[in-house]
Amino acid sequence: MLPSWETTPADLPKAVREVKKAIRARIEASGRSVEEVFAVVEKQVQEEVDDIRSRGNDVWPVLDYADIEAGTAPTDELKRRGCLVVRNHFDREQALGWDKSVVDYVESNAFFENYRGPGDDFFGSVGSKPEIYPIYWSPAQDEARKHERMATVQRFLNSVWKSDGWFDPSRDVHYPDRIRRRPPGASSNGLGTHLDPGTLDLWMTSEYQQAFRHLFDGTPERYDPWDAAHRTTGPQYPGTTMCSVFRTFQGWTALSDMRRDQGVLHTVPIPGAMAYLMLRPLLDDVPDDDMCGVTVNQVFPVSTQYHELLTQALSGIPDVRAGDSVWWHCDMVHSVAPVEDQQGWGNVLYIPAAPWCARNERYAEEIQRAHAAGDSPSDFPEEHYERDWANRSRP
């Protein structure tokens, strides 16, 4: 058994040293060295990186909603790349109507006059004022989250996972998230390469140690990034940028047309890259009390110092139109490119696929409470703009 901490360790450097020593010993008990196990993963990743770079801009899989609805959409490229653009997910006019509805909603409640600035550091670098609206309960957001066309796509995305009772692929918890509206002419610094499934808890809690068991017992060939086992039940260390629910995919729905060169999402479209990230801190060039810069209360960083191979594969989304949606595996490295003097709007509703499971059922109570009160949900800064907004959606 590996040592584990179900709540954040009081002495983080000591805990890091202890768990790294134990994981190394467990790997070596398999008869393979840490370096040999990492080399297996590195080779797999290198092959994918080479293929991605050879394709240039033609990397992201694209499917049409009609094919998903008809049950004829293939999943092979989605499963290989871990990301997807769904064309015509919603009617273009409906998406543009939601965009206008959001503007009417915030203006009717004097949001801009009362806006107090970014409530956290994570989006503090994006530039425009505001770009990320700390709004959760607008009628447009509520309608989009609960729309049958959204449920159809979420079920399709969930189907590529091996759920085996760990989650219900047909039921979503309707996780509330924010809105992005970036106006024409805006400049944004974007967001650096990172990922969002957790931080030190990925190595230190017993359920995540089980989820990554094949990496830690010297059999990385058996690791499956689409296996939900042990990912939906355990705790997560609290932090300023945490997500309390298990998401099969992160996602957003476009409320405007966006060109691929206008500060859009990029990913490393290699779902198995998580194996690289989990094993990399065990190599000798990383200090014993360090996990390649991963720590609590910050996003999981991806750097050229430790992960240069992965950054070579960063690939942007294709052009999208209002009503299209964009999805990426919950473990995937991603970033948002900077932009100067943006051409056209860059507006999205953040809506993931968060299927019903033990972890999400716990957070569902918070969703219901925050919705009833008009509060910012507990995963987000305590800004609570909507408490007194009479025209917000209701549970």
Disulfide bonds with the S-S distance in Angstrom:
none
